[in-house]
Amino acid sequence: MIRLLYSGLVSIAVWTILAPLTAVRIALGRSPLEALRQRLGSPGSLRKSPRRFLLHAVSLGEMSAAEALVSALLEADSEATVLLSAGNRQAFEKGSRIAAGRGRVDGPVLLPWDRFGVLLTWLRRLEPVAVAVVETEIWPNLFFACRRLQIPLAIVSGRLEASDVARYRLARPFFRKVLSCAAWIGAQDAAEAERFEAIGAPPGLVTVAGNLKADVPDADPASSSARIERLSGGDLLLLAASTHWPEERSLVRVFFRLRDAFPSLRLVLAPRDSGRAARLARMVRRRRLRAFPWSSALAGANWDVLILDEAGWLLPFYRRADIAFVGGTLADRGGHNLFEPAAGGRPIVVGPHTENFQDVAERLERAGALARVADELSLEDCLRALLEDPARRAAMGRAAFSVATGGRGSSRLYAESLRRLLADRAPVAKSRRPRRAQRR
């Protein structure tokens, strides 16, 4: 019953909301027509491959993590090809860059909206030998379609936001059926494994296999670093990453007060939603601070606050910043990725809300790499103490890097696990076509 209700709601959403909105974006020139075709189930023209792995990543961060798995798969299997599928524009653009640099990588394509009959046809056309979804991608009808076609499906570098677990558990019998379609779930850590089991993953299906983001390669470090250095010079950089309102207001007020004691300090503000950049710039200027968007800032520009309004630049900024504050932690959002600043070797500051990355936060805190604050006043005290103590900043950065690099090698483990799944794979049922009633 829940499955029928879910499929019906998806179909209604596709034809009343998603398809019309995409059509409007096409009419306005903000999206290509091919995007609508792919969302409705057309993968376009692809080369034939007898050993195709399908890797799906919804967003930029997940697609960056998928890159490490792509490299490991191609290295481990000389006959393999990889097809990347994406969930949004930023992931699609990153996937395009990954595919452009490798001869056996196709795509990316956009994953069709989650309709069972459409996905059956889509998978039959692609004929993947296995499907891997990165991190949090649980699309019920994709999972059901893989089971129908006997295509092994795995969740790799799996994680669930703590705030989502309660919602999943409201429909635990349904998600037990969904997750039982997976051949294997590789969780980032023990806490994530427990969350998958809490929402219905069968016993023995989930193992701890590590975080793919530990193996993410550097993204063009030379050119990235050069542009950042041209803008920042030798000044102190406080990077506030993946921020939300109202913690951005607190960060700007704290920065304003710290400037008297640290005149070379500059703030790089990277909102979680880059579409809010113009609003944040106006807020900064009301403080009589000079604000520039990253997309238009020029070398030699005099700025106090740089607002990161383009995706894909957080990693190089993590390598340059003197202190990294991770957003969603003063605002009650459960926090965002702590692995990236750790891999950049930065001292990390967070607020009280780190539920989404609790295991990593605790490891970083035990290692002395992370400082936790309670509110705006304690944030100011913490930043002041770190700015006054370069030796402590360096020690925290080394500790953070040690925690991050201690998990490297997970991409090879995931690649080998995917290859082992093929031993039990039955042929894809090409002759059976979805009944008309299944096309939802």
RACOR-V112875 format. One record per pair of residues at least 12 apart in sequence whose ideal C-beta (glycine too) atoms are under 7 Angstrom apart, sorted by the first residue. I is the first residue (numbers start at 1). J is the second residue. Records with the same first field share a line. If there is no record, write none. Layout:
I->J ; J
This chain:
2->171 ; 174
3->174
6->140
7->115 ; 116 ; 141 ; 440
8->440
10->113 ; 114 ; 115 ; 440
11->115 ; 440
14->113 ; 115
18->113
19->36
22->35 ; 36 ; 39
23->36
35->110
38->109 ; 110 ; 112
39->110 ; 112 ; 113
40->112
41->112 ; 118 ; 121 ; 122
43->109 ; 122 ; 125 ; 126
44->109
46->83 ; 106
47->106
49->81
51->79 ; 80 ; 81 ; 129
52->81 ; 83 ; 126 ; 127 ; 128 ; 129
53->73 ; 80 ; 82 ; 128 ; 129 ; 130 ; 132 ; 418
54->83 ; 85 ; 126 ; 128 ; 131
55->69 ; 70 ; 82 ; 84 ; 132 ; 134
56->85 ; 111 ; 133 ; 134 ; 137
57->86 ; 91 ; 134
58->87 ; 88 ; 91 ; 137
59->87 ; 88 ; 90 ; 91
60->90 ; 91 ; 94 ; 311 ; 312
61->337
62->91 ; 134 ; 135
63->86 ; 91 ; 94 ; 95
64->94 ; 216
65->134 ; 135 ; 157 ; 212 ; 213 ; 216
66->84 ; 134
67->98 ; 216 ; 217
68->212 ; 215 ; 216 ; 217 ; 411
69->156 ; 212 ; 411 ; 414 ; 415
70->82 ; 98 ; 102 ; 105
71->411
72->411 ; 412 ; 414 ; 415
73->415 ; 418
74->102 ; 104
76->415 ; 416 ; 419
77->419
80->104
81->104 ; 106
82->104 ; 105
83->106 ; 107 ; 126 ; 128
84->98 ; 99 ; 105 ; 107 ; 108
85->107 ; 108 ; 109 ; 110 ; 111
86->108 ; 110
87->111
90->311
92->108 ; 110
94->312
95->107 ; 108
96->108
114->139 ; 140 ; 141 ; 142
115->141 ; 440
116->141 ; 144 ; 145 ; 438 ; 440
117->434 ; 438 ; 439 ; 440
118->439
119->141 ; 142 ; 145
120->145 ; 148 ; 149 ; 434
121->434
123->145 ; 146 ; 149 ; 151
124->149 ; 428 ; 430
127->428
128->151
129->422 ; 425
130->151 ; 152 ; 154 ; 418 ; 421 ; 422
131->146 ; 151 ; 153
132->154 ; 156 ; 418
133->155
134->156 ; 157
135->157 ; 158 ; 159
136->159 ; 160
138->178
140->178
143->178 ; 181 ; 182
144->181
146->181
147->181
149->428 ; 429
150->425 ; 426 ; 428
151->428
152->183 ; 421 ; 422 ; 425
153->181 ; 182 ; 183
154->182 ; 183 ; 184 ; 185 ; 186 ; 417 ; 418 ; 421
155->182 ; 185 ; 186
156->186 ; 212 ; 414
157->186 ; 188 ; 211 ; 212
158->185 ; 186 ; 187 ; 188 ; 192 ; 196
159->188 ; 192
160->192 ; 195 ; 196
161->334 ; 356
162->334 ; 355 ; 356 ; 358
163->334 ; 355
165->195 ; 198 ; 199
168->199
169->198 ; 199
172->199 ; 200
175->199 ; 200
176->200
179->200 ; 201 ; 202
180->202
182->205
183->421
184->205 ; 417 ; 421
185->201 ; 205 ; 206
186->207 ; 209 ; 414 ; 417
187->206 ; 208 ; 209
188->210 ; 211
189->208 ; 359
190->208 ; 359
191->358 ; 359
193->206 ; 208
209->410 ; 413 ; 414 ; 417
210->407 ; 410 ; 413
211->339 ; 407 ; 410
212->410 ; 411 ; 414
213->339 ; 340
214->339 ; 343 ; 404 ; 405 ; 407 ; 408 ; 410
215->408 ; 410 ; 411
219->312 ; 315 ; 316
221->316
224->316
225->316 ; 319 ; 320
228->316 ; 317 ; 320
230->299
231->297 ; 299 ; 301 ; 306
232->266 ; 320
235->264 ; 266
236->262 ; 264 ; 265 ; 266 ; 322 ; 387
237->266 ; 268 ; 320 ; 321 ; 322
238->255 ; 265 ; 267 ; 321 ; 322 ; 323 ; 325 ; 383
239->268 ; 270 ; 317 ; 318 ; 321 ; 324 ; 325
240->267 ; 268 ; 269 ; 270 ; 325 ; 327
241->270 ; 314 ; 324 ; 325 ; 326 ; 327
242->270 ; 272 ; 326 ; 327 ; 328 ; 336
243->269 ; 270 ; 271 ; 272 ; 327
244->272 ; 327 ; 328 ; 331 ; 333
245->331
246->331
247->327 ; 330 ; 331
248->269 ; 271 ; 280
249->283
250->330 ; 376 ; 379
251->267 ; 269 ; 325
252->283 ; 284 ; 287 ; 305
253->376
254->376 ; 379 ; 380 ; 383
255->267
256->287 ; 289
257->380
258->380 ; 383 ; 384
262->387
265->387
266->303 ; 304 ; 306
267->304 ; 305
268->306 ; 308 ; 317 ; 321
269->305 ; 307 ; 308
270->308 ; 314
272->327 ; 328 ; 336
274->309 ; 310 ; 311
277->293 ; 307 ; 309
280->307
281->293 ; 307
284->305
289->304 ; 305
290->302 ; 303 ; 304
291->304 ; 305 ; 307
292->306
293->307 ; 309
294->306 ; 307 ; 308 ; 309 ; 310 ; 313
295->309 ; 310
314->340
315->340 ; 344
318->340 ; 341 ; 344 ; 346
319->344
321->346
322->393
323->346 ; 347 ; 349 ; 383 ; 386 ; 393
324->341 ; 346 ; 348
325->349
326->338 ; 341 ; 348 ; 350
328->353
329->350 ; 351 ; 352 ; 353 ; 354
330->351
332->353
333->353
334->353 ; 355 ; 356
335->350 ; 353 ; 354 ; 355 ; 356 ; 357
337->357
338->357 ; 360 ; 361 ; 364
339->360 ; 404
341->400
342->364 ; 369 ; 400 ; 401 ; 403 ; 404
343->401 ; 404
345->397 ; 398 ; 400 ; 401
346->397 ; 400
347->369 ; 386 ; 393 ; 396 ; 397 ; 400
348->364 ; 369 ; 370 ; 400
349->371 ; 373 ; 382 ; 383
350->370 ; 372
351->373
352->372 ; 374
363->403
364->400 ; 403
367->399 ; 402 ; 403
368->396 ; 399
369->396 ; 399 ; 400 ; 403
